[in-house]
Amino acid sequence: AQGLLSAASSLGLEPTVVSCNAGMAALAECWSWGHSVELLCSMKEKGVSPNTITCNAMLTACSRGKSWTQAVSLLTAMSVLGTRPSVVTLGAVVDSCARLGSLRGWHQAVHLIQQMSFHSLEVNLVSTNAVLSSCAQGAAWKQATSFIKQLCSSSLRPDVVSCGAVLAASERGLVWARSLSLIGAMIIPWQIEPNSV
C-alpha cells in the first residue's frame, strides 16, 4: 500500500485522504499496524489530514495485530488530529483490548465502553459482546454478569455470543453454576438458540 502511494507520488500524483484511507484499509487487512503508523506519519508530512475513517482503519490494524496500547494511544490522539471517534472507532479499541485477554484487557474494555456515552455514542451489541468476551478471557465473571444484566435492561437483545461469553467467564471464574440460572433466564425470554460453543 505504501509502495503504491510512493509510486503515485513519484508520478506527480498527490495523495488524498481517500487514497491514504484505501492504503490504511489494506494495511488493516494485513494486520500491519506498524506500517499503518508509518502511513499516518507520511500523511502528516504530505499535508493530508486524517479523518475518522483513517483512524478506524488504523485501529482495526492495531486490533488485529494485538497492539491494544497503540489503539488506546491513537484514540487519545484523535482529538489532537481533529477527528471525532465513532461507534466503530471505540468498538475497534474495545476489540483490541478484548484480544489482550488478561485482567488489564477487560478493565480497559469496560472503561472504554463507559466512555462511549461520554462521546455521545450509542453502545451496540458488537461492542458489548467484545467487552463480554474480554471479561471471559480475564475470568471476570462478576463484571460479565453485571454487564449482561445491563444489556438485558437496555434496548439491546443479548445473542448467543453474549450468553457464551458470560458462560465462559463463569467457567474460568469457577462459578459456572451461578450463571447457569442467569443464562437460563435469558434463553427463554429472548428466544436465544443455544449452540455447541
N, C-alpha and C positions, 0 to 999 in steps of 0.2 A: 504494500500500500504506500509506504513512504517512498519506495523506488519510483512508483508511478508519479507521485507528486513532485519528486525531484526532476524526473524526466520532463514533466509538463512545464516546470519552471525553466529548464534549460531550453525549451522550445519557445520561451517567451510568454507562456500562459501563466497567469497569476492564479494562485489558489483562492478559492472562495470557501465560505463556511460550509457550503453544500458538498464540495469536493473533499474537504477535510473531514466532514461528518461521514462520508462514504468510506474514507480511509480508516477512520476510527471504528466504524462498524465492522470492517474487515478484520481489524486487529482484535476486536472483541470476539469474533468467531474463532480466531486462532488462540484465544486465551492469553494474548500477548500484552499484558498491562504495562510492562516496561517500555515497549515501543509506543504504546499509546501516550505515555508521559512525554516521550521524545517528540511525538507529533504535536501534542499540546504546546510544548515549548517552541517548536518551529512555527506553529500558527501565530504565537505571540510575536516572534521575530519578524514574520511577514506582515504583521498588522491585521491579521484575521481574528476577529473577536469570536470566541467560542460561545455557543448558546446551550440551552438546556439539553438539546439532542446530542451535542458533542459530549457533554458531561455524562449523560445517561449511557452512551456507548462506551465511554472510558470506564464508568463504574461497572458496566457489565463485564468488561475485560478484567477488572480488578476482582470481581466476584468469582468469575470462572478460574482465574489464576490464584484464588485463595489468598488474596492480598487485602485483607479487611482493613489494615492500618492505612493503606493508600486510599481505599474507598472512603473511610471516615475523614481523612485529610482533605480529599477532594470535595466532599460535602461541605466541610468547613470553609474551604477556599472559594466555593461557588459565589458567595456574596462579594468577595473581592473581584471575581471575574465578571460580576454584574449579571449573573444568571440566578433564576429562582428555581429551587427544587420542585419537582413534580411528584406525584404518587409513584411514578416509575422510578424516579431518582432515589427516593427513600426506600422503595421496595428492593432496588438493586443493592443498596448499602446493607439493609436488613439481611438480604440473602447472603452477602459476603460474610456477615457476622455469623449467620446460621451455619455456614460451611466450616467455620472455625471449630465448632463442636466442643467447646470447653466451657467452663464456668464463666470465663470472661466473655465468650461469644454470646451466651444468652443474655447476660447483663446488658451488653451493648445493644443487642437486638431489641430488648424490651425498652431501653432508653430511647432508641430511635423511633420506635412505633409511637411512643408517647409524644415525641417531637412533631409527629405528623399533624396533630391538632394545633400545635403552636404555629405551624406554617399554613394553617387553614386548609389542610389536605384531608380528604376523607380516607379512612383506613379501608382497605379492601380485603377480600378473602385471601388473595395471594400473599400479601404482606403479613397477614395474621397467621397463615399457615407456616410462613418462613419463621416467624417468632416461635410458634409452637414446636417446629422442628428443631430450632436451636435449644429450646428448653428440653426437648427429648434427648438431644446429644449431650447436654450438660446434666442430665438426670434431675432436672429442676421440676419435679412433679407438682409441687405446690403452686409454682408460677404457671405451669401449663394448665392445671385445674382451674386456677383463678381466671386465666385468660379465656378458657373455653366457656366459663360461666358468663364472662363479659360478652363474648361472641354471641352466645345464645340470647342474651338480653338486648342485643343490638338488632339492626335490620339485616345483618348478615346471617346466612344459614351455614352452620358447620357442614363439612362434607367428610368423605371417607378419609381424606388426608388429615383433616383436623382431628378426627377421632383416633386415627392411627398414631398421630404424634403424641396425644395425651396418653394413650396406652403404652407407647414406647418410653415416655418419661416416667410413668408409673413403674414399669418393669425395671428400668435402670435404677430407679429410686427405691426399689424393693417394697413398693406399696401397691402392687397391682390390684389387689382385692378391693381397695378403697375406690379406685377409679372405675372398676367394672360397673358399679352401680350408677355412676355418673354417665358412663358411655351408654349403658342400657337405657337410661332416661332420655338420652339424646337420639338413639337409633329409631325408636318408635315414633316420637312426635315429628321428627324431621325426616322420617322415611329414608334413612340412610341405608344403603345396601352394603352390608359388610363384605369385605374381601379377604383373601387369604394372607395379606400382608399384615 
